[in-house]
Amino acid sequence: MKTAKIITAAALAGMLATPAMAAKKDPETRLAEKLEGRVAGEPVRCIDMNQVSSSTIYDKTAIVFDSGSTLYVNRPENGESSLRRNNIMVTKTFSNQLCSVDTVEMRDSTGFWSGVVFLGDFVPYKKVKDEG
């Protein structure tokens, strides 16, 4: 008896997307593009979470905290392999600050634990002022 292979639309789309996925930018490149036109300042140990409007995870690379005119880049001391852009960060702080001594639990989209990240210092990046 012969069996027929049924290819669903989703599977077909996945097969067609494979070449496009190969051309996908790596996290370091995406991070560099995000920081383009900005200059790094002296690292700080803590950031005020009340000033942070959003955060972005760069797979296995860094977390960027956006506080308006300043982007704070945190390259973890350990656990960066748990950084996945679709994960949810769970922080437990005792003040309004997130510091380099803090850890961040990573959860997948269903809420299951997927790792822990040990934060490093936060490097502030500010836009370069145009002279003229």
N, CA, C and O of each residue as an XYZ file, in Angstrom:
528
protein
N       0.837     -1.177      0.000
C       0.000      0.000      0.000
C       0.882      1.240      0.000
O       1.794      1.346      0.820
N       0.631      2.161     -0.888
C       1.393      3.395     -0.974
C       0.735      4.442     -0.105
O      -0.490      4.515     -0.003
N       1.571      5.248      0.517
C       1.032      6.354      1.302
C       1.379      7.654      0.603
O       2.477      7.825      0.074
N       0.450      8.533      0.612
C       0.668      9.842     -0.009
C       1.165     10.810      1.039
O       0.715     10.803      2.185
N       2.083     11.625      0.632
C       2.594     12.659      1.522
C       1.743     13.904      1.341
O       1.591     14.402      0.225
N       1.206     14.389      2.398
C       0.395     15.596      2.331
C       1.230     16.739      2.879
O       1.733     16.679      4.000
N       1.365     17.764      2.083
C       2.114     18.938      2.509
C       1.117     20.048      2.791
O       0.402     20.508      1.900
N       1.084     20.461      4.025
C       0.171     21.538      4.388
C       0.730     22.872      3.915
O       1.911     22.988      3.588
N      -0.129     23.860      3.885
C       0.303     25.203      3.482
C       1.394     25.715      4.413
O       2.342     26.362      3.968
N       1.263     25.428      5.694
C       2.262     25.888      6.670
C       3.612     25.219      6.415
O       4.659     25.861      6.494
N       3.574     23.920      6.107
C       4.829     23.214      5.824
C       5.472     23.741      4.554
O       6.690     23.901      4.485
N       4.638     24.014      3.539
C       5.148     24.549      2.291
C       5.776     25.926      2.514
O       6.848     26.226      1.989
N       5.100     26.743      3.289
C       5.638     28.074      3.594
C       6.962     27.944      4.332
O       7.888     28.717      4.084
N       7.061     26.977      5.235
C       8.298     26.742      5.965
C       9.427     26.329      5.052
O      10.567     26.758      5.233
N       9.118     25.487      4.056
C      10.151     25.061      3.107
C      10.606     26.216      2.233
O      11.793     26.341      1.930
N       9.676     27.051      1.833
C      10.017     28.186      0.986
C      10.766     29.260      1.759
O      11.551     30.007      1.176
N      10.533     29.348      3.063
C      11.161     30.383      3.885
C      12.600     30.041      4.254
O      13.344     30.923      4.683
N      13.006     28.798      4.100
C      14.336     28.383      4.519
C      15.455     29.236      3.916
O      16.333     29.661      4.666
N      15.478     29.512      2.607
C      16.536     30.382      2.072
C      16.490     31.781      2.680
O      17.533     32.385      2.932
N      15.298     32.291      2.913
C      15.168     33.627      3.504
C      15.695     33.626      4.929
O      16.307     34.599      5.371
N      15.460     32.537      5.646
C      15.930     32.458      7.022
C      17.454     32.428      7.072
O      18.053     32.949      8.012
N      18.087     31.820      6.065
C      19.546     31.761      6.026
C      20.130     33.156      5.885
O      21.228     33.428      6.370
N      19.391     34.045      5.217
C      19.862     35.415      5.008
C      19.520     36.319      6.194
O      19.900     37.490      6.213
N      18.813     35.784      7.170
C      18.414     36.545      8.352
C      19.644     37.081      9.079
O      20.666     36.403      9.184
N      19.528     38.292      9.571
C      20.670     38.919     10.243
C      20.902     38.286     11.613
O      19.960     37.959     12.335
N      22.178     38.124     11.951
C      22.510     37.572     13.256
C      22.268     38.638     14.335
O      22.202     39.827     14.024
N      22.136     38.218     15.591
C      21.831     39.167     16.673
C      22.847     40.298     16.826
O      22.461     41.431     17.111
N      24.130     40.013     16.644
C      25.145     41.066     16.769
C      24.937     42.149     15.711
O      25.093     43.338     15.991
N      24.586     41.730     14.499
C      24.339     42.689     13.423
C      23.101     43.521     13.728
O      23.117     44.740     13.559
N      22.026     42.870     14.177
C      20.798     43.605     14.523
C      21.054     44.583     15.665
O      20.531     45.697     15.654
N      21.853     44.176     16.649
C      22.183     45.058     17.761
C      22.995     46.256     17.274
O      22.731     47.389     17.677
N      23.973     46.013     16.416
C      24.788     47.102     15.867
C      23.910     48.091     15.096
O      24.124     49.301     15.175
N      22.933     47.587     14.357
C      22.026     48.471     13.619
C      21.171     49.298     14.582
O      20.908     50.473     14.327
N      20.742     48.690     15.680
C      19.942     49.400     16.687
C      20.749     50.544     17.317
O      20.202     51.598     17.641
N      22.048     50.319     17.483
C      22.910     51.300     18.148
C      23.554     52.292     17.179
O      24.284     53.188     17.602
N      23.290     52.135     15.898
C      23.885     53.021     14.895
C      23.517     54.480     15.178
O      22.361     54.802     15.451
N      24.528     55.353     15.107
C      24.309     56.775     15.379
C      24.346     57.115     16.864
O      24.015     58.232     17.260
N      24.748     56.154     17.677
C      24.844     56.360     19.127
C      26.270     56.110     19.579
O      27.028     55.390     18.928
N      26.622     56.709     20.694
C      27.956     56.524     21.245
C      27.823     55.952     22.661
O      26.946     56.344     23.430
N      28.726     55.010     22.981
C      28.702     54.364     24.296
C      29.258     55.287     25.364
O      30.226     56.015     25.142
N      28.625     55.241     26.524
C      29.121     55.977     27.679
C      29.765     55.021     28.660
O      29.944     53.839     28.366
N      30.111     55.538     29.826
C      30.696     54.711     30.880
C      29.630     53.748     31.418
O      28.495     54.159     31.658
N      29.982     52.481     31.607
C      29.017     51.520     32.154
C      28.524     51.940     33.538
O      29.257     52.534     34.329
N      27.262     51.613     33.804
C      26.665     51.881     35.115
C      26.200     50.555     35.702
O      25.920     49.600     34.977
N      26.126     50.517     37.010
C      25.752     49.275     37.681
C      24.246     49.079     37.762
O      23.780     47.942     37.847
N      23.477     50.161     37.739
C      22.024     50.067     37.892
C      21.319     51.022     36.935
O      21.872     52.042     36.524
N      20.078     50.661     36.591
C      19.231     51.568     35.825
C      17.895     51.708     36.550
O      17.460     50.794     37.251
N      17.256     52.851     36.378
C      15.963     53.135     36.997
C      14.873     52.555     36.107
O      14.661     53.043     34.996
N      14.188     51.536     36.570
C      13.177     50.863     35.763
C      11.959     51.760     35.501
O      11.208     51.509     34.559
N      11.756     52.787     36.311
C      10.652     53.721     36.062
C      10.888     54.522     34.783
O       9.941     55.051     34.200
N      12.137     54.613     34.348
C      12.484     55.357     33.138
C      12.493     54.477     31.881
O      12.581     54.991     30.766
N      12.402     53.156     32.058
C      12.472     52.231     30.928
C      11.088     52.055     30.316
O      10.130     51.691     30.998
N      11.004     52.322     29.009
C       9.720     52.189     28.323
C       9.550     50.829     27.647
O       8.425     50.369     27.447
N      10.671     50.183     27.295
C      10.598     48.866     26.670
C      11.959     48.181     26.762
O      12.964     48.788     27.130
N      11.953     46.904     26.416
C      13.211     46.159     26.364
C      13.160     45.202     25.180
O      12.092     44.759     24.759
N      14.333     44.900     24.658
C      14.452     43.995     23.518
C      15.543     42.985     23.814
O      16.629     43.338     24.274
N      15.242     41.733     23.545
C      16.221     40.668     23.731
C      16.852     40.336     22.389
O      16.153     40.135     21.395
N      18.169     40.280     22.367
C      18.917     39.855     21.185
C      19.457     38.460     21.499
O      20.288     38.290     22.391
N      18.977     37.471     20.757
C      19.275     36.071     21.029
C      20.723     35.823     21.425
O      21.658     36.173     20.704
N      20.880     35.209     22.593
C      22.183     34.768     23.105
C      23.241     35.871     23.100
O      24.438     35.589     23.046
N      22.790     37.139     23.156
C      23.728     38.251     23.025
C      23.563     39.301     24.108
O      24.475     39.514     24.908
N      22.404     39.964     24.145
C      22.231     41.114     25.038
C      20.752     41.432     25.237
O      19.879     40.931     24.529
N      20.511     42.283     26.228
C      19.191     42.869     26.454
C      19.375     44.373     26.340
O      20.289     44.939     26.939
N      18.500     45.025     25.567
C      18.544     46.475     25.425
C      17.320     47.060     26.117
O      16.182     46.694     25.822
N      17.581     47.985     27.052
C      16.525     48.680     27.776
C      16.430     50.095     27.217
O      17.414     50.834     27.218
N      15.251     50.469     26.742
C      15.031     51.766     26.106
C      14.454     52.739     27.134
O      13.369     52.516     27.670
N      15.187     53.816     27.401
C      14.682     54.835     28.325
C      14.610     56.189     27.612
O      15.009     57.217     28.159
N      14.100     56.165     26.396
C      13.936     57.410     25.650
C      15.192     57.776     24.897
O      15.520     57.164     23.880
N      15.894     58.774     25.396
C      17.091     59.237     24.689
C      18.296     58.313     24.886
O      19.300     58.447     24.187
N      18.201     57.393     25.818
C      19.313     56.486     26.114
C      18.883     55.036     25.986
O      17.825     54.643     26.479
N      19.711     54.245     25.321
C      19.537     52.796     25.274
C      20.594     52.185     26.177
O      21.780     52.485     26.034
N      20.184     51.341     27.095
C      21.117     50.660     27.982
C      21.286     49.220     27.503
O      20.316     48.467     27.422
N      22.519     48.846     27.187
C      22.811     47.501     26.705
C      23.426     46.696     27.838
O      24.414     47.103     28.449
N      22.822     45.549     28.104
C      23.338     44.659     29.123
C      23.756     43.357     28.457
O      22.931     42.632     27.902
N      25.056     43.075     28.523
C      25.582     41.799     28.052
C      25.809     40.965     29.306
O      26.729     41.239     30.078
N      24.979     39.952     29.513
C      25.027     39.187     30.760
C      26.398     38.597     31.068
O      27.169     38.247     30.175
N      26.671     38.501     32.369
C      27.894     37.864     32.852
C      27.839     36.356     32.612
O      28.859     35.711     32.369
N      26.615     35.808     32.685
C      26.428     34.377     32.516
C      24.969     34.127     32.152
O      24.091     34.912     32.510
N      24.717     33.048     31.449
C      23.352     32.666     31.114
C      22.834     33.248     29.808
O      21.648     33.124     29.504
N      23.714     33.886     29.026
C      23.272     34.510     27.778
C      22.665     33.494     26.812
O      21.908     33.874     25.918
N      22.981     32.222     26.975
C      22.388     31.207     26.100
C      20.880     31.083     26.330
O      20.171     30.525     25.492
N      20.391     31.595     27.450
C      18.951     31.580     27.735
C      18.209     32.751     27.099
O      16.980     32.811     27.143
N      18.960     33.682     26.508
C      18.310     34.841     25.882
C      17.728     34.442     24.525
O      18.451     34.065     23.604
N      16.424     34.536     24.434
C      15.716     34.291     23.175
C      14.694     35.396     23.011
O      13.973     35.727     23.952
N      14.628     35.969     21.814
C      13.823     37.177     21.628
C      12.346     36.997     21.907
O      11.664     37.986     22.174
N      11.821     35.791     21.858
C      10.406     35.578     22.139
C      10.142     35.245     23.598
O       8.995     35.028     23.989
N      11.200     35.202     24.409
C      11.032     34.897     25.824
C      10.510     36.095     26.606
O      10.547     37.236     26.147
N      10.033     35.795     27.783
C       9.531     36.804     28.708
C      10.539     36.907     29.846
O      10.964     35.892     30.399
N      10.919     38.136     30.195
C      11.848     38.344     31.304
C      11.055     38.554     32.592
O      10.097     39.326     32.628
N      11.469     37.856     33.641
C      10.849     38.021     34.949
C      11.924     38.524     35.902
O      12.896     37.823     36.183
N      11.741     39.735     36.392
C      12.709     40.316     37.331
C      12.074     40.437     38.701
O      10.880     40.711     38.826
N      12.878     40.233     39.718
C      12.432     40.394     41.102
C      13.399     41.364     41.758
O      14.518     41.000     42.119
N      12.955     42.593     41.905
C      13.800     43.604     42.527
C      13.120     44.123     43.783
O      11.909     43.985     43.953
N      13.910     44.716     44.650
C      13.378     45.250     45.895
C      13.313     46.768     45.862
O      13.024     47.409     46.873
N      13.582     47.335     44.704
C      13.478     48.783     44.524
C      13.091     49.018     43.068
O      12.769     48.074     42.347
N      13.123     50.262     42.643
C      12.777     50.576     41.263
C      13.989     50.453     40.334
O      13.920     50.841     39.168
N      15.089     49.917     40.849
C      16.295     49.772     40.035
C      16.556     48.316     39.682
O      16.254     47.402     40.450
N      17.131     48.127     38.491
C      17.636     46.827     38.076
C      19.148     46.975     38.039
O      19.672     47.890     37.403
N      19.848     46.077     38.719
C      21.295     46.233     38.876
C      22.061     45.018     38.356
O      21.494     43.950     38.122
N      23.354     45.216     38.185
C      24.216     44.164     37.657
C      24.314     42.962     38.586
O      24.765     41.901     38.153
N      23.914     43.087     39.830
C      23.933     41.949     40.752
C      22.637     41.147     40.680
O      22.522     40.094     41.308
N      21.659     41.643     39.914
C      20.363     40.974     39.812
C      20.397     39.861     38.771
O      21.242     39.838     37.876
N      19.450     38.942     38.920
C      19.261     37.888     37.929
C      17.893     38.074     37.279
O      16.988     38.678     37.856
N      17.766     37.550     36.089
C      16.511     37.619     35.356
C      16.128     36.196     34.973
O      16.913     35.479     34.353
N      14.916     35.793     35.347
C      14.412     34.490     34.927
C      13.835     34.641     33.532
O      13.173     35.633     33.227
N      14.086     33.667     32.699
C      13.536     33.676     31.350
C      12.428     32.634     31.281
O      12.580     31.513     31.767
N      11.318     33.019     30.674
C      10.174     32.125     30.493
C       9.832     32.078     29.007
O       9.949     33.075     28.294
N       9.409     30.907     28.559
C       8.980     30.836     27.162
C       7.581     31.428     27.048
O       7.013     31.871     28.047
N       7.023     31.440     25.845
C       5.734     32.100     25.620
C       4.575     31.434     26.355
O       3.509     32.034     26.491
N       4.766     30.203     26.831
C       3.717     29.532     27.597
C       3.907     29.713     29.102
O       3.093     29.247     29.899
N       4.990     30.395     29.481
C       5.232     30.653     30.894
C       6.182     29.671     31.560
O       6.487     29.815     32.744
N       6.654     28.676     30.820
C       7.579     27.710     31.402
C       8.980     28.307     31.526
O       9.437     29.049     30.657
N       9.645     27.964     32.627
C      11.006     28.428     32.893
C      11.933     27.928     31.801
O      11.891     26.755     31.433
N      12.781     28.825     31.277
C      13.716     28.405     30.231
C      15.156     28.806     30.539
O      16.043     28.611     29.708
N      15.394     29.360     31.717
C      16.761     29.685     32.093
C      16.849     30.893     32.989
O      15.846     31.531     33.311
N      18.068     31.194     33.385
C      18.324     32.362     34.220
C      19.516     33.111     33.642
O      20.467     32.511     33.142
N      19.441     34.427     33.722
C      20.483     35.297     33.185
C      21.061     36.114     34.337
O      20.320     36.722     35.109
N      22.390     36.124     34.445
C      23.085     36.915     35.454
C      23.566     38.189     34.777
O      24.471     38.153     33.943
N      22.961     39.309     35.135
C      23.229     40.574     34.460
C      24.655     41.071     34.666
O      25.297     40.780     35.675
N      25.130     41.823     33.686
C      26.404     42.526     33.776
C      26.117     44.004     33.942
O      24.988     44.383     34.254
N      27.114     44.839     33.740
C      26.914     46.288     33.794
C      26.066     46.738     32.605
O      25.980     46.055     31.585
N      25.447     47.895     32.764
C      24.609     48.485     31.721
C      25.414     49.570     31.015
O      25.890     50.511     31.651
N      25.562     49.436     29.707
C      26.310     50.430     28.936
C      25.308     51.371     28.277
O      24.506     50.941     27.447
N      25.348     52.663     28.645
C      24.409     53.625     28.028
C      24.889     54.057     26.652
O      26.070     54.340     26.452
N      23.965     54.104     25.715
C      24.258     54.591     24.367
C      23.329     55.765     24.096
O      22.106     55.639     24.153
N      23.940     56.917     23.797
C      23.173     58.128     23.499
C      23.406     58.529     22.056
O      24.460     58.260     21.481
N      22.398     59.182     21.477
C      22.530     59.657     20.102
C      23.627     60.698     19.994
O      23.807     61.534     20.880
N      24.355     60.631     18.891
C      25.392     61.601     18.612
C      24.708     62.898     18.183
O      23.844     62.889     17.305
N      25.094     64.001     18.799
C      24.491     65.282     18.461
C      25.065     65.798     17.158
O      26.275     65.765     16.933
N      24.173     66.276     16.304
C      24.612     66.874     15.044
C      25.199     68.235     15.320
O      24.625     69.040     16.054
N      26.356     68.487     14.723
C      26.969     69.810     14.852
C      26.685     70.584     13.568
O      26.855     70.061     12.467
N      26.271     71.782     13.716
C      26.054     72.544     12.505
C      25.033     73.550     12.621
O      24.757     74.264     11.657
